[in-house]
Amino acid sequence: MKPDTRLVHAGREPQKHFGIVNPPVYRASTILFPTMAEFERRQERKYTSFYYGTHGTPTTMALTQALAELSGAHRALVTSSGFSAITQALLPFLRQGDHILVADTVYAPTRMFCQGVLARFGVEATFYDPLAGEAIADLMRPNTRIVYAESPGSQTFEVQDVPAIARAAHRRGAVVLFDNTWATPLNFRAFDHGVDVEIQAATKYLAGHSDLLMGVIAVRDEALFRRVKDGLDEFGDCVSPDLCYATLRGMRTLAVRMRHHERSALEVARWLAGRREVARVLHPALPGDPGHGLWRRDFLGSSSLFGMVLRTDQGRAVAAMLDGMSVFKMGASFGGFESLILPARPERTVRPRPGDGVLIRLHVGLESVDDLIADLDAGFARLNAALER
Ligand SMILES: Cc1ncc(COP(=O)(O)O)c(C=O)c1O
């Protein structure tokens, strides 16, 4: 079945629930066992069924089944935020003395976690050029356990050669972790490109309504599943069934929303590319973008999130533009129905950020493109007036 159809049916079994279309919300801490013998077997149930609320309920299972189906994964797990999915996907594979390779363009808290927590516990991180591709082999050490990728980078939108990176990692026995929040599994089939563990912030497109936080860890096989699941259990992180229900509800419209986001973002990006105030638009689906070739080869579509480098480096003038926006709002995140605009200040140690002017990140929501463009047009008028003062 095609992804649109899968998204409608995945994780639903109405015949088990009086014909009710959506799986119900099962809330639980305690789960009861009828016999002592069954209670003694509870440990094994955590991989396949339920035995205490932290391991989820049938509502959690409905969501994780749908997530695994969406990704083409063996199994999927949920965590309390996208960031907690990142940290909890990393930790089960690492111990003191290990080494990890991390793309220079990763989500900022991922970088901070590697530099802070991992360093404190004796794990060394090397940040690599996101454009390294096969050359990542030169950075591999005997103790390199993980190669961590995120493509495109969510502030500057460099596209990574994930299959080449995965080949190099696998030759040396490292696992490949990949943050697929930007594209979602609809637009990047992580497991087809060599990824072992796919991470997503369900907070963004999957939930889709800016009203909850959740992370997803999807894995290639049972051994990886048990490793990550055991790791999660060591920390006690869990997700409420009410939020699982809400994310599953969001996923029913994911394909429709993603197509709308993609189309509108491209329209806005093309309009911005024609503006004299803009030095460069950072969007891999635009033919002139340096990442366009790899994006065309590996991705099935794009999303709402892209960047632009302004010609000016004057923060005061850019504030005049952003402070007066009426449709675009300022706030962290993306993937919701509402458009967002923010200045971006990526930290880099290997690959310099593109251009010298102020970097702006846009999330194009579900509003009319005409209104979004009019809002940006008025914003540029404020920017130009401020520059002339
Ligand atoms: C690419 C990427 N990954 C992960 C996360 C973390 O998600 P959450 O906000 O749910 O912790 C974010 C959040 O902005 C993100 O942009």
The ligand as an SDF file (V2000), in Angstrom:
LIG
                    3D

 16 16  0  0  0  0  0  0  0  0999 V2000
   16.1660   18.4260   13.9910 C   0  0  0  0  0  0  0  0  0  0  0  0
   15.6100   18.3450   15.3750 C   0  0  0  0  0  0  0  0  0  0  0  0
   15.7320   17.1990   16.0530 N   0  0  0  0  0  0  0  0  0  0  0  0
   15.2500   17.0690   17.2930 C   0  0  0  0  0  0  0  0  0  0  0  0
   14.6090   18.0970   17.9330 C   0  0  0  0  0  0  0  0  0  0  0  0
   14.1410   17.9330   19.3360 C   0  0  0  0  0  0  0  0  0  0  0  0
   12.7540   17.8760   19.4530 O   0  0  0  0  0  0  0  0  0  0  0  0
   11.9720   18.2800   20.7790 P   0  0  0  0  0  0  0  0  0  0  0  0
   11.7000   19.7380   20.6820 O   0  0  0  0  0  0  0  0  0  0  0  0
   10.7510   17.4360   20.7410 O   0  0  0  0  0  0  0  0  0  0  0  0
   12.8430   17.9380   21.9510 O   0  0  0  0  0  0  0  0  0  0  0  0
   14.4390   19.3090   17.2570 C   0  0  0  0  0  0  0  0  0  0  0  0
   13.7340   20.4460   17.9070 C   0  0  0  0  0  0  0  0  0  0  0  0
   13.7500   21.5650   17.4840 O   0  0  0  0  0  0  0  0  0  0  0  0
   14.9630   19.4340   15.9520 C   0  0  0  0  0  0  0  0  0  0  0  0
   14.8730   20.6000   15.2790 O   0  0  0  0  0  0  0  0  0  0  0  0
  1  2  1  0
  2  3  1  0
  2 15  2  0
  3  4  2  0
  4  5  1  0
  5  6  1  0
  5 12  2  0
  6  7  1  0
  7  8  1  0
  8  9  2  0
  8 10  1  0
  8 11  1  0
 12 13  1  0
 12 15  1  0
 13 14  2  0
 15 16  1  0
M  END
$$$$
